[in-house]
Amino acid sequence: MASPKPKSTYVCGACGARHPKWAGQCTDCGAWNTLSELMEGRSRGVQRAGGYAGLTEGTTVEALEDVSPEERQRIQSGIGELDRVLGGGIVIGSVVLLGGDPGIGKSTLLLQACAALAGSHPVLYVSGEESPQQIGLRARRLGLAGDGIRLLAETCVEVILAHAAKEAPRIMVVDSIQTLFTELVQSAPGSVSQVRESAAQLVRFAKQRDTVVFLVGHVTKDGALAGPRVLEHMVDTVLYFEGEQGGPFRMVRSIKNRFGAVNELGVFAMGDHGLREVKNPSAIFLSRHDQPVPGSLVMVTREGTRPLLVEVQALVDESPLANPRRVALGLDQNRLSMLLAVLHRHGGIGMFNQDVFVNVVGGVRIAETAADLPVIMAVLSSYRDRPLPLDLAVFGEVGLSGEVRPVPNGPDRLREAVKHGVRRAVVPKGNVPKEGVEGLEIVAVRTLAEALDAVA
């Protein structure tokens, strides 16, 4: 019997909705020009009359209590900050997706990791964008020894997996997933179906052979990982490069991690010889002013398992516009507008005719609510033109009713602040440790009004 002809459907790259024919706009999510063709062939297994597909050999159903909770073996990459982001090392058989802007250092970081691992583990570096000569030139520029690194310039997934089965690498890097294609799908490389099917084959290979696979992913102009959203669900870990393109510092953040803490942060400095680890990131993000300046304040945030001291700067100036500007770099702009409203309602200070600019020094992006109280105090310091002490640190969440709420891991934040010369801290009442912190004066506040009085 002849096999049925593959059926063509169109999948939205934004929401995953399927459509019988191509259209300029997805009717489910409203996104434009996101539909791409997907060829659906004959499904695996035999469909029995009145039943379901046949069972695959080797598959069994197990009871949860019979499954042994063995800890997966980890490999140390030789780069401490990368191991920290991955949760303590590279897990055998895991698939890691690394995304980021062009030129930010994705290939550089992975090449450095491969050079560190090649001495003890077989490494295969697959490039779909660069030739082996270009990779060799980069390795020499970075001063890396290429001993033990095998190179393959190929974009067909079937050919890559055939070489990988022969080479039997423990570490495999694929740069990048958007350049690959599989012969099972009749669409262009980079399309939704190609990226999904190519990644599925690589994930299957990693699990069957206990091979660590690093996938480099492109990003869109909006900063999101290109390709179908299902790509992030298929892999075990999603890492994302952050940082200003012209700045010296790069941050690798864990967006998803099945084997470690989410939102963990690794800090690197970009130099002539590649990426260098920053062991003490708080020291580089803190202010080095000789004298206190208005609008500058140290806040204690937490990235994954690491407390981090960063400087938040605010500039308040009279606006010539009918609608004053609210600009936030490293923070959510909508949250800044909300905090200004809370400051007016519960602090009696309005910014109706003032432009407000807030910046987190070093290119760090702060997503947690512990930055609420420091932002308000920095804005007020600039507005009043009154500098705050250099040895003052602040953290705390501010609610709409003017209360200051505690944040997780308050004692750890206070101990980290003392290490960097902080002598006074304004924190929520619920974050004050019972035994206190040696060398630190802790001011506990319950409301925004109490916090403003503490620094008046």
C-alpha positions as CSV (number, residue, x, y, z in Angstrom):
1,M,0.0,0.0,0.0
2,A,1.4,3.4,-1.0
3,S,2.1,5.8,1.9
4,P,-0.2,8.7,2.2
5,K,0.9,12.0,0.8
6,P,2.3,14.4,3.4
7,K,-0.2,17.0,4.6
8,S,0.7,20.6,4.6
9,T,-0.3,22.9,7.5
10,Y,0.8,26.3,8.6
11,V,2.0,27.0,12.2
12,C,2.2,30.4,13.9
13,G,5.7,31.0,15.3
14,A,4.3,33.3,18.0
15,C,1.5,31.2,19.6
16,G,1.8,27.8,17.9
17,A,-1.7,27.8,16.4
18,R,-2.3,25.7,13.2
19,H,-4.0,26.9,10.1
20,P,-5.0,25.0,7.0
21,K,-3.7,27.6,4.6
22,W,-1.3,30.5,4.7
23,A,-2.5,34.0,5.8
24,G,-0.7,37.2,6.6
25,Q,-2.1,37.4,10.1
26,C,-2.7,34.7,12.7
27,T,-6.3,34.6,13.6
28,D,-5.6,33.3,17.2
29,C,-3.0,35.8,18.5
30,G,-3.2,38.5,15.8
31,A,0.5,38.5,15.0
32,W,1.5,39.3,11.4
33,N,3.8,37.3,9.1
34,T,4.4,34.5,11.6
35,L,2.9,31.5,9.7
36,S,5.3,29.0,8.3
37,E,4.7,25.7,6.4
38,L,4.8,22.4,8.3
39,M,4.8,19.1,6.4
40,E,3.1,16.3,8.4
41,G,4.0,12.9,7.2
42,R,2.8,9.5,8.2
43,S,2.8,9.1,12.0
44,R,5.0,6.4,13.6
45,G,3.4,3.2,14.8
46,V,0.6,1.2,13.2
47,Q,-3.0,2.5,13.7
48,R,-5.1,-0.5,14.5
49,A,-8.8,-0.7,13.6
50,G,-10.7,0.5,16.6
51,G,-7.6,0.8,18.7
52,Y,-4.4,2.8,19.2
53,A,-0.9,2.7,17.6
54,G,1.3,-0.3,18.5
55,L,3.6,-0.1,21.5
56,T,7.2,0.8,20.9
57,E,9.7,-1.9,22.0
58,G,11.6,-1.1,25.2
59,T,9.0,1.2,26.7
60,T,7.5,0.3,30.1
61,V,5.3,1.8,32.7
62,E,7.0,2.2,36.1
63,A,5.7,3.1,39.6
64,L,7.1,6.3,41.0
65,E,8.2,4.7,44.2
66,D,10.3,2.2,42.2
67,V,12.3,4.9,40.4
68,S,15.6,5.5,42.1
69,P,16.3,9.2,42.6
70,E,19.9,9.1,41.5
71,E,21.7,12.4,41.2
72,R,22.9,13.1,37.7
73,Q,26.6,13.3,37.2
74,R,28.0,16.7,36.5
75,I,31.1,17.9,34.6
76,Q,33.0,21.0,35.7
77,S,33.5,23.2,32.6
78,G,36.6,25.0,34.0
79,I,34.7,28.3,33.9
80,G,33.3,28.9,37.4
81,E,30.6,31.5,36.5
82,L,29.3,29.1,33.8
83,D,29.1,26.3,36.3
84,R,27.3,28.5,38.7
85,V,24.6,29.4,36.1
86,L,24.2,25.7,35.2
87,G,23.5,24.8,38.9
88,G,27.0,23.5,39.8
89,G,28.3,22.1,36.6
90,I,27.2,20.5,33.3
91,V,24.8,17.6,33.7
92,I,25.5,14.6,31.6
93,G,22.9,14.1,28.9
94,S,21.4,17.6,29.2
95,V,20.6,20.0,26.4
96,V,21.5,23.7,27.0
97,L,20.1,26.5,24.8
98,L,22.3,29.7,24.8
99,G,20.7,32.8,23.3
100,G,21.8,36.4,23.0
101,D,22.3,39.4,20.7
102,P,24.7,39.1,17.7
103,G,28.3,39.6,18.7
104,I,27.7,39.5,22.5
105,G,30.0,36.5,23.0
106,K,28.0,33.2,22.7
107,S,30.4,31.4,20.4
108,T,33.4,32.8,22.3
109,L,32.1,31.5,25.6
110,L,31.4,28.0,24.2
111,L,34.7,27.8,22.5
112,Q,36.5,28.7,25.7
113,A,34.4,26.0,27.5
114,C,35.3,23.5,24.8
115,A,39.0,24.3,25.1
116,A,38.8,23.8,28.9
117,L,36.9,20.5,28.6
118,A,38.8,19.0,25.7
119,G,41.7,17.8,27.9
120,S,39.4,15.3,29.7
121,H,36.4,14.8,27.5
122,P,35.9,14.3,23.7
123,V,34.4,17.5,22.2
124,L,32.7,18.0,18.9
125,Y,32.1,21.6,17.7
126,V,29.5,21.8,14.9
127,S,29.3,25.1,13.0
128,G,26.6,25.9,10.5
129,E,27.7,29.6,10.1
130,E,31.5,29.6,10.2
131,S,34.2,27.5,8.4
132,P,36.8,25.5,10.4
133,Q,39.4,28.1,9.4
134,Q,37.3,30.9,10.9
135,I,37.0,29.0,14.2
136,G,40.7,28.3,14.2
137,L,41.5,32.0,13.8
138,R,39.2,32.8,16.7
139,A,40.9,30.2,18.9
140,R,44.3,31.6,18.1
141,R,43.2,35.1,18.8
142,L,41.8,34.0,22.2
143,G,45.0,32.1,22.9
144,L,43.2,28.7,23.2
145,A,44.8,25.4,22.6
146,G,42.7,23.4,20.1
147,D,44.0,20.0,21.3
148,G,41.1,17.6,21.5
149,I,38.4,19.7,19.8
150,R,37.0,18.2,16.7
151,L,35.4,20.5,14.2
152,L,32.5,19.9,11.7
153,A,31.0,22.4,9.3
154,E,27.6,21.0,8.4
155,T,23.9,22.0,8.5
156,C,22.1,18.7,7.8
157,V,21.0,17.1,11.1
158,E,21.2,13.6,9.8
159,V,24.8,14.0,8.7
160,I,25.7,15.7,12.0
161,L,24.2,12.8,14.0
162,A,26.0,10.3,11.8
163,H,29.3,12.0,12.5
164,A,28.4,12.3,16.2
165,A,27.6,8.6,16.5
166,K,31.1,7.8,15.0
167,E,33.0,10.4,17.1
168,A,31.1,9.6,20.3
169,P,31.7,13.0,21.9
170,R,30.8,13.7,25.5
171,I,30.3,17.5,24.7
172,M,28.8,18.7,21.5
173,V,28.2,22.3,20.5
174,V,25.8,23.2,17.6
175,D,26.2,26.8,16.4
176,S,23.4,27.6,15.6
177,I,20.1,25.7,15.7
178,Q,18.5,28.2,13.2
179,T,21.0,27.1,10.4
180,L,20.2,23.4,10.6
181,F,17.7,21.5,8.5
182,T,16.4,17.9,8.5
183,E,15.5,16.0,5.3
184,L,12.2,14.9,7.0
185,V,10.7,18.4,6.6
186,Q,10.3,20.2,3.3
187,S,10.7,23.8,4.4
188,A,13.6,26.3,4.5
189,P,16.2,26.2,7.3
190,G,15.2,28.5,10.2
191,S,11.5,27.9,9.8
192,V,9.3,26.8,12.7
193,S,9.1,23.2,11.5
194,Q,12.8,22.9,10.7
195,V,13.9,24.3,14.1
196,R,11.5,22.1,16.0
197,E,12.3,18.9,14.2
198,S,16.1,19.5,14.2
199,A,16.1,20.2,17.9
200,A,13.9,17.1,18.6
201,Q,16.5,14.9,16.9
202,L,19.4,16.5,18.8
203,V,17.6,16.2,22.1
204,R,16.8,12.5,21.4
205,F,20.5,11.9,20.6
206,A,21.6,13.6,23.8
207,K,19.4,11.5,26.0
208,Q,20.2,8.2,24.3
209,R,24.0,8.7,24.2
210,D,24.4,10.7,27.5
211,T,26.0,13.5,25.5
212,V,25.9,17.2,26.6
213,V,24.5,19.3,23.7
214,F,24.9,23.1,23.7
215,L,22.6,24.8,21.2
216,V,23.3,28.4,20.1
217,G,20.1,30.3,19.4
218,H,19.4,33.5,17.5
219,V,17.2,36.3,18.9
220,T,14.7,38.5,17.2
221,K,14.8,42.3,17.1
222,D,12.6,42.3,20.2
223,G,15.2,40.3,22.1
224,A,13.3,37.0,22.3
225,L,14.7,33.7,21.2
226,A,13.9,33.1,17.5
227,G,12.0,30.1,16.4
228,P,9.0,28.3,18.0
229,R,8.4,28.7,21.7
230,V,8.4,24.9,22.0
231,L,12.2,25.0,21.5
232,E,12.6,26.4,25.0
233,H,10.3,23.7,26.4
234,M,12.2,20.9,24.7
235,V,15.6,21.7,26.2
236,D,16.7,21.3,29.8
237,T,18.3,24.7,30.3
238,V,17.9,28.1,28.7
239,L,20.7,30.6,29.2
240,Y,20.5,34.2,27.9
241,F,23.4,36.6,27.4
242,E,22.7,40.1,28.7
243,G,24.8,43.3,28.7
244,E,25.4,46.5,26.8
245,Q,26.9,45.9,23.4
246,G,29.7,48.4,23.9
247,G,30.2,47.8,27.6
248,P,32.9,45.5,29.1
249,F,30.6,43.3,31.2
250,R,28.4,40.4,30.1
251,M,25.8,38.6,32.2
252,V,24.6,35.1,31.5
253,R,21.3,34.5,33.1
254,S,19.5,31.2,33.6
255,I,15.9,31.5,32.3
256,K,15.1,27.8,32.7
257,N,17.0,25.1,34.5
258,R,15.8,21.6,35.3
259,F,18.9,20.9,37.3
260,G,19.5,24.1,39.3
261,A,18.2,27.5,40.4
262,V,16.3,29.7,37.9
263,N,17.4,33.3,37.4
264,E,21.0,32.5,38.4
265,L,23.5,35.0,37.1
266,G,27.1,34.6,35.9
267,V,29.2,37.7,35.3
268,F,32.0,38.0,32.8
269,A,34.2,40.8,31.5
270,M,35.0,40.9,27.7
271,G,38.6,41.5,26.9
272,D,41.1,40.9,24.1
273,H,41.5,37.3,25.1
274,G,37.8,36.5,25.4
275,L,35.5,36.4,28.4
276,R,37.0,36.5,31.9
277,E,35.1,35.6,35.0
278,V,34.2,38.2,37.5
279,K,34.4,36.5,40.9
280,N,33.1,39.5,42.9
281,P,30.5,41.3,40.8
282,S,29.2,43.5,43.6
283,A,32.6,45.3,43.6
284,I,32.3,46.4,40.0
285,F,28.6,47.4,40.2
286,L,29.1,49.7,43.2
287,S,29.7,53.4,43.1
288,R,33.2,54.7,43.4
289,H,32.2,58.3,44.1
290,D,34.7,60.2,46.3
291,Q,31.8,62.2,47.8
292,P,28.1,61.4,48.1
293,V,26.1,62.6,45.1
294,P,22.3,63.2,44.8
295,G,20.3,60.4,43.2
296,S,22.8,57.6,43.9
297,L,22.0,54.7,46.2
298,V,23.2,51.1,46.8
299,M,20.5,48.4,46.7
300,V,20.9,44.8,47.6
301,T,19.3,42.5,45.0
302,R,19.4,38.7,44.6
303,E,20.1,36.8,41.4
304,G,19.4,33.1,41.8
305,T,21.4,32.1,44.9
306,R,23.8,35.1,44.9
307,P,23.2,38.4,46.8
308,L,24.3,41.3,44.6
309,L,25.0,44.9,45.5
310,V,24.3,47.3,42.6
311,E,24.0,51.1,42.3
312,V,20.8,52.6,41.2
313,Q,20.9,56.2,39.9
314,A,18.0,58.6,39.5
315,L,17.8,62.0,37.8
316,V,14.8,64.2,38.3
317,D,14.6,67.4,36.3
318,E,11.9,69.9,35.4
319,S,10.2,68.8,32.2
320,P,9.5,71.2,29.3
321,L,6.9,68.7,28.0
322,A,3.2,68.5,28.7
323,N,3.6,64.8,29.5
324,P,6.8,64.3,31.6
325,R,9.0,61.4,30.6
326,R,9.5,58.3,32.7
327,V,12.6,56.4,31.6
328,A,13.9,53.2,33.3
329,L,17.0,51.3,32.2
330,G,17.4,47.9,33.9
331,L,14.0,48.2,35.5
332,D,10.3,47.9,34.5
333,Q,9.1,51.3,33.3
334,N,5.5,50.5,34.3
335,R,6.7,49.7,37.8
336,L,8.5,53.1,38.0
337,S,5.3,54.9,37.1
338,M,3.5,52.9,39.9
339,L,6.2,53.8,42.5
340,L,5.9,57.5,41.6
341,A,2.2,57.3,42.2
342,V,2.7,55.6,45.6
343,L,5.3,58.3,46.5
344,H,2.7,61.0,45.8
345,R,-0.2,59.3,47.5
346,H,1.6,58.1,50.7
347,G,4.6,60.4,50.7
348,G,3.0,63.6,49.7
349,I,5.5,64.3,46.9
350,G,4.4,64.6,43.3
351,M,6.4,64.5,40.1
352,F,3.8,65.8,37.8
353,N,6.0,68.3,36.0
354,Q,9.3,66.4,36.4
355,D,11.1,64.1,34.0
356,V,12.3,61.0,35.9
357,F,15.2,58.9,34.7
358,V,16.3,55.7,36.6
359,N,19.3,53.6,35.7
360,V,20.9,50.5,37.1
361,V,24.6,50.7,36.8
362,G,26.5,48.1,34.8
363,G,23.7,47.0,32.5
364,V,22.1,44.6,35.1
365,R,18.4,44.0,34.7
366,I,16.5,43.9,38.0
367,A,13.2,42.0,37.9
368,E,12.5,41.5,41.6
369,T,10.4,43.8,43.8
370,A,13.2,44.4,46.3
371,A,14.3,47.4,44.1
372,D,11.1,49.3,44.9
373,L,12.3,51.1,48.0
374,P,15.8,51.9,46.7
375,V,14.2,53.4,43.5
376,I,11.9,55.7,45.5
377,M,14.7,56.9,47.7
378,A,17.0,57.6,44.8
379,V,14.3,59.5,43.0
380,L,13.6,61.5,46.1
381,S,17.3,62.2,46.7
382,S,17.7,63.7,43.2
383,Y,14.4,65.6,43.5
384,R,15.5,67.3,46.8
385,D,19.2,67.5,45.7
386,R,20.2,65.8,48.9
387,P,22.9,63.1,48.6
388,L,22.6,59.9,50.6
389,P,25.5,58.4,52.6
390,L,27.9,56.1,50.6
391,D,27.7,53.4,53.3
392,L,23.9,53.2,53.1
393,A,22.1,50.2,51.5
394,V,18.3,49.7,51.0
395,F,16.0,47.0,49.8
396,G,12.3,46.3,50.2
397,E,9.0,45.9,48.3
398,V,6.6,48.8,48.4
399,G,2.8,48.0,48.1
400,L,0.1,50.2,46.7
401,S,-1.1,51.0,50.2
402,G,2.3,52.4,51.2
403,E,3.4,49.4,53.2
404,V,7.0,48.1,53.0
405,R,6.9,44.3,52.6
406,P,9.8,41.8,53.3
407,V,11.6,40.1,50.5
408,P,13.2,36.6,50.4
409,N,16.6,35.9,52.0
410,G,16.9,39.2,53.9
411,P,19.8,38.0,56.3
412,D,21.9,36.9,53.3
413,R,21.5,40.3,51.7
414,L,22.6,42.1,54.9
415,R,25.6,39.9,55.4
416,E,26.7,40.5,51.8
417,A,26.2,44.3,52.3
418,V,28.6,44.3,55.3
419,K,31.3,42.6,53.3
420,H,31.4,45.7,51.0
421,G,31.6,48.4,53.6
422,V,27.9,49.1,54.2
423,R,27.4,50.3,57.8
424,R,23.7,51.3,57.7
425,A,20.7,49.6,56.1
426,V,17.1,50.5,55.7
427,V,15.1,47.3,55.4
428,P,11.5,45.9,55.9
429,K,10.6,45.0,59.5
430,G,10.2,41.3,58.5
431,N,13.8,41.1,57.2
432,V,15.5,42.1,60.4
433,P,17.4,39.0,61.8
434,K,16.8,38.3,65.5
435,E,20.6,38.2,66.3
436,G,21.4,41.2,64.1
437,V,24.4,41.6,61.9
438,E,27.8,42.6,63.4
439,G,29.0,46.0,62.2
440,L,25.7,47.0,60.7
441,E,23.1,49.4,61.9
442,I,19.7,48.1,60.7
443,V,16.7,50.5,60.5
444,A,13.5,48.5,60.3
445,V,10.5,50.2,58.6
446,R,6.9,49.1,58.1
447,T,5.6,51.9,55.8
448,L,7.0,54.2,53.1
449,A,6.6,57.2,55.5
450,E,8.9,55.6,58.0
451,A,11.4,54.9,55.4
452,L,11.4,58.5,54.1
453,D,11.8,59.7,57.7
454,A,14.8,57.4,58.2
455,V,16.8,59.1,55.4
456,A,15.5,62.6,55.9
